[in-house]
Amino acid sequence: MGASTLFFFLNLLLPTILFPYRSKMAYNKRRYKSFYIYVI
């Protein structure tokens, strides 16, 4: 449950914090997913 809540907040916060890099993240979607998995 805690991990899900953390993931939820990260899903909201990361795009806001990394907004200037969002295009780069979309380009490196695979690496972005790996980062999420690593965080959880």
Secondary structure, 3 states (H helix, E strand, C coil): CHHHHHHHHHHHHHHHHCHHHHHHHHHCHHHHHHHHHHHC
